[in-house]
Amino acid sequence: MSGQAHDHQVLAGEVAQLRADYEALIQFLYLAPVGLVQAETDGSIVMMNPISAQLLMPLSRDGGLDNLFTALDGVAPDLRYLCDQYTRPSGKICDGLHVHLNAGGAGKKVPQILSVTLLKLDATRLMAVIDDVTMQVRRERQLRQSDAWLNAILTGITDYALVGLDARGAIAEWNPSIGRVTGFGEGAVGQPYSIFYPPDAMTPEHLHDRLRDADRDGWSMDEGKRMRADGSAFWGSAMIAPLPDREAADHAGVPAYCLILRDITDKRGAIERRRREAFGDHLTGLANRRAFFEAAEQELVRSRTAPRPTALIALDADHFKAINDRHGHPGGDAVLQHLAGILAETFREVDVVARIGGEEFAVLLPSTDLARAAVVAERLRAIVASGVVHFDGSRIRYTVSAGVACLLDGEGGTDLLLKRADQALYAAKRAGRNRVERWRPELAGTSTHPADGGSDAA
Ligand SMILES: Nc1nc2c(ncn2[C@@H]2O[C@H](COP(=O)(O)OP(=O)(O)OP(=O)(O)O)[C@@H](O)[C@H]2O)c(=O)[nH]1
């Protein structure tokens, strides 16, 4: 081969190499998962990839994209200034500058956050790297928040065990806090966290339910009797929270959740007192409206998974205003306490008996149909009608009216059940009081308040 031909071949090879490099660069620009914009130092855009067009287009006022600084003027007005002030021949003009789009706007769009890095390549060329970091920023903020939350929980607590659980709820690692609070040694590793609970208190299904609750809500908390390794019991709370990077931790023995086990034996009395204050009715000692709704909600959710009827009796003392007027408010209170006493004696342990309003009571009867509930309500009505309240030298006689309703498997919720029972109750009031009415479809749409429903007022 002649020298000239050889040179030619080398040159052709170099050109092919350059072309291949250029193709690779173009490919890179097109496929890069970030926006890349090449511009002159005054911001005039020379070249941009599709992602940067996508990110910058919404910022363009005239539908075109000629100048990087003009496009970003509304959201990052100092970019042009930063560039003018940058005197070095090349380097980073700004690094990961966060630019907020749609922030504070009247529109309902979620604020979008772009990260802009501006490089000076040489005296005439700039390169901007633009990335949509909205999700990343949100995620970091969430993580910071959950860190703060965890710190708040841990601060000031000295009697807790911090236990790493794997994705199946088995204890992943041992640490001294586990030994201190529960007495379990390294042999606990690999065992389900239910070893901290009394035998049979937690089925494998319960154990997994708690993990799923934590996945769904960010945490799951319960409180009750716990066991130490030596078989002694203590009163404890257990909070389970998923670890931030748990997706990657689907293997046995790798922590996916954190369990914080606290010995709160000392605090139990105070907690129960607070519970009573929050969920108890001070006048009658029965459950209050809030406790009733929570218990009813729980029962109805359970009745959906294991179908069964749920009944409700709504009860109201008749002509109660007249009793108050005649015997004074304390006399009225004595009647309410008397009625509460009868209710507490009449119903089963599983029934939820509550005072849900001034002189209105409600009883939730799990696994009970309409006919059975009506029989119980009738028995109650009769007991009240035959009783006497001794108050301040007087004998007060009173009666109650009751409405009974029932939901079949999975039908409606607490509000519907209570509404039907109320409709039946006021049908009983309209029909003359001192009686029990069952809800029936014709009552749908009738009033749940006597004043609207043509009550025969006292
Ligand atoms: N003593 C006492 N009275 C209460 C309490 N809460 C509500 N009340 C009274 O209960 C009375 C309820 O009156 P109404 O709603 O007119 O009902 P009613 O007189 O029982 O008539 P019907 O229900 O139609 O038979 C009002 O006078 C309330 O002031 C309470 O805790 N103690």
The ligand as an SDF file (V2000), in Angstrom:
LIG
                    3D

 32 34  0  0  0  0  0  0  0  0999 V2000
  -81.5930   16.2650   83.2640 N   0  0  0  0  0  0  0  0  0  0  0  0
  -81.0580   16.2640   82.0400 C   0  0  0  0  0  0  0  0  0  0  0  0
  -81.7730   16.6840   80.9970 N   0  0  0  0  0  0  0  0  0  0  0  0
  -81.2460   16.6540   79.7650 C   0  0  0  0  0  0  0  0  0  0  0  0
  -79.9280   16.2000   79.5620 C   0  0  0  0  0  0  0  0  0  0  0  0
  -79.6760   16.2800   78.2400 N   0  0  0  0  0  0  0  0  0  0  0  0
  -80.7970   16.7740   77.6420 C   0  0  0  0  0  0  0  0  0  0  0  0
  -81.7570   16.9900   78.5770 N   0  0  0  0  0  0  0  0  0  0  0  0
  -83.0990   17.5110   78.3740 C   0  0  0  0  0  0  0  0  0  0  0  0
  -83.8780   16.5390   77.6880 O   0  0  0  0  0  0  0  0  0  0  0  0
  -85.0190   17.2220   77.1610 C   0  0  0  0  0  0  0  0  0  0  0  0
  -85.3850   16.6200   75.8400 C   0  0  0  0  0  0  0  0  0  0  0  0
  -86.5840   17.1710   75.4540 O   0  0  0  0  0  0  0  0  0  0  0  0
  -87.2940   16.8620   74.0790 P   0  0  0  0  0  0  0  0  0  0  0  0
  -86.2480   16.6220   73.0370 O   0  0  0  0  0  0  0  0  0  0  0  0
  -88.2870   17.9420   73.8390 O   0  0  0  0  0  0  0  0  0  0  0  0
  -87.9750   15.5030   74.2610 O   0  0  0  0  0  0  0  0  0  0  0  0
  -89.0330   14.9460   75.3130 P   0  0  0  0  0  0  0  0  0  0  0  0
  -89.5390   16.0050   76.2620 O   0  0  0  0  0  0  0  0  0  0  0  0
  -88.4010   13.7560   75.9540 O   0  0  0  0  0  0  0  0  0  0  0  0
  -90.1860   14.5060   74.3770 O   0  0  0  0  0  0  0  0  0  0  0  0
  -90.2660   13.2290   73.4620 P   0  0  0  0  0  0  0  0  0  0  0  0
  -88.8730   12.7620   73.1960 O   0  0  0  0  0  0  0  0  0  0  0  0
  -90.9280   13.6890   72.2330 O   0  0  0  0  0  0  0  0  0  0  0  0
  -91.0270   12.2010   74.2000 O   0  0  0  0  0  0  0  0  0  0  0  0
  -84.6600   18.7020   77.0750 C   0  0  0  0  0  0  0  0  0  0  0  0
  -85.4430   19.4110   78.0120 O   0  0  0  0  0  0  0  0  0  0  0  0
  -83.1850   18.7140   77.4920 C   0  0  0  0  0  0  0  0  0  0  0  0
  -82.8910   19.8980   78.2380 O   0  0  0  0  0  0  0  0  0  0  0  0
  -79.1780   15.7720   80.6990 C   0  0  0  0  0  0  0  0  0  0  0  0
  -78.0130   15.3670   80.6170 O   0  0  0  0  0  0  0  0  0  0  0  0
  -79.7700   15.8220   81.9020 N   0  0  0  0  0  0  0  0  0  0  0  0
  1  2  1  0
  2  3  2  0
  2 32  1  0
  3  4  1  0
  4  5  2  0
  4  8  1  0
  5  6  1  0
  5 30  1  0
  6  7  2  0
  7  8  1  0
  8  9  1  0
  9 10  1  0
  9 28  1  0
 10 11  1  0
 11 12  1  0
 11 26  1  0
 12 13  1  0
 13 14  1  0
 14 15  2  0
 14 16  1  0
 14 17  1  0
 17 18  1  0
 18 19  2  0
 18 20  1  0
 18 21  1  0
 21 22  1  0
 22 23  2  0
 22 24  1  0
 22 25  1  0
 26 27  1  0
 26 28  1  0
 28 29  1  0
 30 31  2  0
 30 32  1  0
M  END
$$$$
